């Protein structure tokens, strides 16, 4: 992006940080009390709290509807991608999760880079850049056996015996094809959809009623739910549900978006590893990073995904040992400083980082105040903090999380630029 164009885009996004600037970004102007400041490295940086986007604003593409614990909504990366990049520039997420930033960037005609220490992340994100025709999915499913070999793992508390047999057939097919090098785009799509359909709280999932699909209970906890609800796992037609979910994900996908996805897929970079060390990313290759890191000790990512990892042939315990979960602010800050140092290396001159965090420990710890000096120390210059206020979702309450309680009650995005 040329310097002049970059400045215009930057003013469009950040004018609200300059009270009285006269730039017409807010109409009506922010109410009194929306502004405060964050002190970092001897300087006060502005912080503005508003509703910058909502869940319903510009209805997000159905392609995003893949559940994953602690993920943000697509409106967040869209807000920054549209304002801080041009089509064809590369957008990166070092903590990719379900791939919200990557998929939204691809839909908007940007190039994609994504990294996550959990290999499940790539399995959930990459297939959505090459969406198949539903008829092709149906034909491939006809070739997949509806039964598979047992391995001694008891899953009867979640699945009807016939459903479990079909799940094992899907697992054997995908793992076998991966081992032989025959796994193709149709297989990875089916694996992604099936992984998302394993457990949930409606007949659209393979399991009996359980927690929402972004986490899996232990076998013992599921038995307790079954006893309390006096329920037994009913039969679910897994192949029919995969076809139904495929149609839902592709519903409303416009031809231009389809083309953008396919273009992005041709040179997308999906990495699996530590965000502090990404040698596969060239220096200055990224125009914008939009990300949200793990928040201290709030979420058990490996525990939530044990069943998904089993289905994908991954070792959940080994993955869990490799995921950094600092328990103190000092340890978390040290990890994030190393991430910022790496982001500074891969970000192009004039490029941006939108680093989303929240509030933890009953709202007493606002992580934007921790993050802002870390980015400065890594060499970025800071523009300030945007705080998008939002109500909690139903799922958050199921976790036992509420406003000013455990977890987050707002999106706090610290905006940095590489000079």
Secondary structure, DSSP 8 states (H G I E B T S, - for coil): --HHHHHHHHHHHHGGGSTT---TTSSS---TTSEEEEEETTEEEEEEEE----TTTT---GGG----TT---HHHHHHHHHHH--TT-EEEESS-TTTHHHHHHHHTT-EEEEEESSHHHHHHHGGGGS---HHHHHHHHHHS-S-----S---TTTS-HHHHHHHHHHHHHHHHHHHHT---HHHHHHHHHHHHHSSBSSTTSSSSB-S-TT----HHHHHHHHHHHT-------HHHHHHHHHHHHHTT--HHHHHHHHHHHHT-EEEES-TT--TTS-TT-EEEEEEE---TTS--HHHHTHHHHHHHT--HHHHHHHS----SHHHHHHHHHHHHHHHHHHEEEEEEEEEEE-EETTTTEEHHHHHHHHHHHTT-EEEEEEEEE----HHHHHTT--TTSSS-SEEEEEEEE--
